[in-house]
Amino acid sequence: MAPLKNTSAAPVETDAQSQTTIDLPKNRDAIIRFAREISTINVHLEELRYFWAKRIGISGPQWMILMAISELDRGEGVAVNAAAKRLHVDPSFVTTQSKLLEKKGFMERKPAPNDARVVLMSLTAKTSEQFAELETQQAQVFAFIFEEFDTRELATFTDKLSGLKDRFEKASTRLSVGL
């Protein structure tokens, strides 16, 4: 954030490029707290991912690749690029990690029937068995975490978070191109 300029009782911020004064949102403290809470939730989600991954003998990022494939696969396999896009990582990272996962028996990799340059990834029976072994404990953890929400409330809250995610993505894009 640009430095604050104390020219009035209300908080103001100076825009460094135009040297104009911008009124900060009235709910600035709530916005800062929200960002801090989301960051903290992300840390705890990361801890959970690493816990589940360790239980089946893989890394946290490898767990995320398996989750992406599980969510995206509709029976034909998932292209490396599709998994990379879902995870916001470079496709070369998914390629490298998927080869390691294949060696451990967690996934199969095969060329796409219509384009041999495209690699399709799918989960193995071993992975399904490992996921099934974790299912009860995961259900208990998530029941505890989301106990304050009924199904409708959770869907509404998730929709609002999705909208915020989209706006954050647009804001990041705008900032990166200098708007």
Residue pairs with C-beta under 8 A, 6 or more apart in sequence:
1 13
2 13
2 14
2 15
2 16
3 13
3 14
4 11
4 12
4 13
4 14
5 12
5 13
5 14
5 21
6 12
7 21
10 23
10 24
11 23
11 24
11 28
12 21
12 22
12 23
12 24
13 21
13 22
13 23
13 24
14 20
14 21
14 22
15 21
15 22
25 31
46 60
48 141
49 60
49 63
49 64
50 59
50 60
50 63
52 63
52 134
52 138
53 59
53 60
53 62
53 63
55 134
56 63
56 106
56 130
56 134
57 104
58 66
58 101
58 104
58 106
59 97
61 89
61 93
61 97
62 97
62 100
62 101
62 106
64 87
65 83
65 87
65 94
65 97
65 98
65 101
66 101
66 106
66 107
66 123
66 127
68 78
68 83
68 86
68 87
69 78
69 83
69 107
69 121
69 122
69 123
70 123
70 131
71 86
72 78
72 82
72 83
72 86
73 122
73 123
76 120
77 108
77 110
77 112
77 120
77 121
77 122
78 120
78 121
78 122
79 112
79 118
79 119
79 120
79 121
80 91
80 94
80 95
80 98
80 118
80 119
80 121
81 91
81 118
83 94
83 98
83 121
84 90
84 91
84 93
84 94
87 94
95 119
98 107
98 109
98 119
98 121
99 109
101 107
102 108
102 109
105 124
105 126
106 123
106 124
106 126
106 127
106 130
107 121
107 122
107 123
107 124
107 127
108 121
108 122
108 123
108 124
109 119
109 120
109 121
110 119
110 120
110 122
111 117
111 118
111 119
111 120
112 118
112 119
112 120
146 154
149 157
